[in-house]
Amino acid sequence: TGIPVSYRDVESIDPEYANNLQWLLDNEIDPLCLELTFSLDTDMFGKNEVIELKPGGSSISVSDANKVHGHAKIIMKTMF
């Protein structure tokens, strides 16, 4: 189903977001209580919206266990 999206693809569109995503992948996040979920907060023409990255995503916490194969993969797919 096409070419897989990579970190470099994200970096070419939004370098700051790519750096934050890389930090998330490189560091232990469970003790930090970052309150990240499988959702994105976005501003669509002045209106704040929450986009769920998977069904029920706004109530699923991102953890060390699911950040690589869950959260990061979905984020990269969503950006493209």
C-alpha distance (Angstrom), angle and dihedral (degrees) to the residues before:
residue distance angle dihedral
T1 . . .
G2 3.78 . .
I3 3.77 135.8 .
P4 3.83 115.9 -34.2
V5 3.80 115.1 -111.1
S6 3.79 114.7 -115.0
Y7 3.77 138.1 -162.2
R8 3.84 88.3 -103.1
D9 3.81 89.6 59.5
V10 3.80 90.6 55.1
E11 3.80 90.1 45.4
S12 3.81 91.7 55.1
I13 3.81 91.6 55.2
D14 3.80 101.6 37.5
P15 3.82 116.2 6.9
E16 3.81 94.4 -177.0
Y17 3.80 92.6 51.5
A18 3.81 89.5 46.9
N19 3.81 90.5 53.1
N20 3.81 90.8 50.4
L21 3.80 91.2 48.1
Q22 3.81 90.8 49.4
W23 3.81 90.7 50.1
L24 3.80 89.2 51.5
L25 3.81 90.4 52.3
D26 3.81 95.1 44.7
N27 3.81 98.1 48.5
E28 3.78 137.6 60.2
I29 3.80 105.6 -107.3
D30 3.82 105.5 176.3
P31 3.84 95.4 86.7
L32 3.83 92.5 46.7
C33 3.83 97.7 68.4
L34 3.82 92.2 -143.2
E35 3.81 92.3 168.2
L36 3.81 91.9 -136.8
T37 3.78 118.5 162.6
F38 3.78 136.6 -177.2
S39 3.79 90.0 -89.3
L40 3.78 138.9 85.3
D41 3.79 127.1 -137.3
T42 3.78 110.4 -142.6
D43 3.78 140.4 173.4
M44 3.80 112.4 -130.4
F45 3.80 109.0 -172.0
G46 3.80 92.8 -36.2
K47 3.80 95.3 -41.9
N48 3.81 118.4 109.5
E49 3.79 113.8 -133.6
V50 3.79 135.2 177.8
I51 3.80 115.2 -138.5
E52 3.78 114.0 -160.5
L53 3.80 110.8 -142.1
K54 3.79 90.6 -156.0
P55 3.81 132.6 5.7
G56 3.79 108.6 -65.3
G57 3.81 89.5 6.2
S58 3.79 95.6 145.2
S59 3.81 88.8 65.3
I60 3.84 97.2 44.1
S61 3.81 113.2 91.0
V62 3.80 120.6 -140.6
S63 3.80 110.6 -122.8
D64 3.77 138.7 171.8
A65 3.81 87.6 -96.7
N66 3.81 96.3 56.2
K67 3.81 105.1 25.9
V68 3.82 99.2 92.7
H69 3.78 104.9 39.9
G70 3.77 95.5 27.3
H71 3.76 118.2 28.5
A72 3.82 101.4 26.8
K73 3.81 94.2 45.6
I74 3.79 92.9 49.2
I75 3.81 92.4 46.1
M76 3.80 91.5 53.3
K77 3.81 92.4 47.6
T78 3.81 91.3 47.8
M79 3.80 93.0 52.6
F80 3.80 90.9 58.1
